[in-house]
Amino acid sequence: MEENRSRLQADLRQKIIESRKIVDTYRAIIDAYIVDFFHLNHWNRLPPSWIRCFSNTPIQRLPDLLSFETRSSETNVWPLAILALQSLFRRLVHTRIKPIAEKHQTDPNYTYYRQSGLFKKSVKLKKRHEIEQFAINCSREPLENCSRTLVDIGSGQGNLARTLAYGFGFRLCCLEQNECFIRVARQKDSELWRRLAKLEPEWQNTATTAHPVHLHEKVNLDHIDPVAFVQRLRDAFNAEKEQQSHPFQFGLIGLHPCGDLAPSLLRLFLACKECRFVKLVCCCYMKLSCVQSISNTAAYEYGFPLSDFCRRTKLNLSYEAREMACHAIEQYRDRLKSDYHELKIHAYRAAIESIIVRLRPDLKHAGLKGGIKATEVNFAEYCHRAVAGLEITVPEEDVHSEATLARLNRWEEVVKFYTLRLMFAPLIETIVLYDRWLFLLEKGSNARIEVLFDPYLSPRNHVITAYK
Ligand SMILES: C[S@@+](CC[C@H](N)C(=O)[O-])C[C@H]1O[C@@H](n2cnc3c(N)ncnc32)[C@H](O)[C@@H]1O
């Protein structure tokens, strides 16, 4: 066991070292924000052989660049460096493909399978998929690991907790910093409970069915206090009244704990001896604090990197790189194949940004409005709507200037650059995930990473599970 863990750590360290070399080599592309495409002349950041190749490559050929896991049909003659990168990605990047499920076992002992329609009611497809997969995955954990007691942190409106409690019979305590979400969660719990009780009459007689307990609480990376935390949970579960023969134990779960919440949960897991396992699907890597971002604040701890190895070797990924790692790469790949004219929007935004930085440099990256479709509005209309809320209007002469028209005519270059940049996204995400995995192994836990969600439905789809 110990030998396996050492081997795995060595393998992860080696993969991180090699991945960093790639990031260092292509940092100019990886760190390039697409809105700066025109005024910082991103196209010229590409190596000359890439410019020659991609100037003549139709957009419909680009999806192959984003399918590093399956060998393409080799109809494209890519520059050698791209072929080398694809080969390296196949070796270094963690798979994003969900394994084909073994025949789905539905266990009628679980209410979830008897009343699945009620659990899925009014929950969007993406969330429904995430909740179902996460809950099934929890239900397969060995029970002695947590006495069927789970603590969901950053529980939002409690959708996952509700399914785990009423559908799979777990005891749940939820911690959430947003009070409005807690109110909604309690209301939704009661509604589902009422409906279930009508269909499952024995529920009304059992005093044992546990409702999720919702606590309004913020978990702070800088103040992890395991004793106070566990006491808070004991109180919530009324654990003092339970028999001493059952030691109080629990598993910690988080579905898309954004930014620093994920590292906080890993630290809580390690700090509390009562916490037997942790299971997280993470997101929003750009919100992680780093040594650079905390240096101006009173904070002491930071969220990335976590492992001793990466801290010692001063691993650093820019905000831009971590933001890109959160993109929906599979959905983008499909858009390249079909409705790619929509992607003109990136050129629209970059053209507006180049006007803004000239007229109002203080509004650089101020944030243009999203959700406007390039195929439904012309550029003039887009300008008007995209800057609403900013203290600027785009002057008519700039909207119609020759310089602007020349930029808009280059919209395909913007799409190509965006795609080339996105090619690195799975590598960046892998570095973040492997740093966490290594951190857990360094601290003596057994840990693994698997693909839990279909990446088309839910692009942040890796689950980290660790046990003591
Ligand atoms: C992306 S949402 C996920 C919500 C829910 N787990 C789900 O999948 O639907 C992240 C949630 O974590 C909560 N959150 C973020 N930081 C937190 C912190 N430090 N302590 C407690 N809750 C936090 C947010 O308010 C938000 O509800």
The ligand as a MOL file (V3000), in Angstrom:
LIG
                    3D

  0  0  0     0  0            999 V3000
M  V30 BEGIN CTAB
M  V30 COUNTS 27 29 0 0 0
M  V30 BEGIN ATOM
M  V30 1 C -21.3010 26.6590 -7.1290 0
M  V30 2 S -22.3400 26.7050 -5.7550 0 CHG=1
M  V30 3 C -22.7290 24.9890 -5.5700 0
M  V30 4 C -23.9690 24.7700 -4.7680 0
M  V30 5 C -24.4140 23.3010 -4.6140 0
M  V30 6 N -23.3770 22.4890 -3.9960 0
M  V30 7 C -24.8530 22.7340 -5.9140 0
M  V30 8 O -24.0900 21.9930 -6.5280 0
M  V30 9 O -25.9360 23.0700 -6.3660 0 CHG=-1
M  V30 10 C -21.2210 26.9890 -4.4150 0
M  V30 11 C -21.9260 27.2530 -3.1160 0
M  V30 12 O -20.9620 27.3280 -2.0830 0
M  V30 13 C -21.3160 28.3960 -1.2150 0
M  V30 14 N -20.0450 28.8220 -0.5680 0
M  V30 15 C -18.9850 29.3710 -1.2040 0
M  V30 16 N -17.9930 29.6160 -0.3260 0
M  V30 17 C -18.4440 29.1900 0.8870 0
M  V30 18 C -17.8540 29.1820 2.1840 0
M  V30 19 N -16.6320 29.6250 2.3900 0
M  V30 20 N -18.5840 28.6570 3.2080 0
M  V30 21 C -19.8450 28.1840 2.9810 0
M  V30 22 N -20.4350 28.1990 1.7730 0
M  V30 23 C -19.7580 28.6750 0.7250 0
M  V30 24 C -21.9240 29.4260 -2.1220 0
M  V30 25 O -22.7500 30.3350 -1.4260 0
M  V30 26 C -22.7030 28.5460 -3.0980 0
M  V30 27 O -23.9870 28.2990 -2.6420 0
M  V30 END ATOM
M  V30 BEGIN BOND
M  V30 1 1 1 2
M  V30 2 1 2 3
M  V30 3 1 2 10
M  V30 4 1 3 4
M  V30 5 1 4 5
M  V30 6 1 5 6
M  V30 7 1 5 7
M  V30 8 2 7 8
M  V30 9 1 7 9
M  V30 10 1 10 11
M  V30 11 1 11 12
M  V30 12 1 11 26
M  V30 13 1 12 13
M  V30 14 1 13 14
M  V30 15 1 13 24
M  V30 16 1 14 15
M  V30 17 1 14 23
M  V30 18 2 15 16
M  V30 19 1 16 17
M  V30 20 1 17 18
M  V30 21 2 17 23
M  V30 22 1 18 19
M  V30 23 2 18 20
M  V30 24 1 20 21
M  V30 25 2 21 22
M  V30 26 1 22 23
M  V30 27 1 24 25
M  V30 28 1 24 26
M  V30 29 1 26 27
M  V30 END BOND
M  V30 END CTAB
M  END
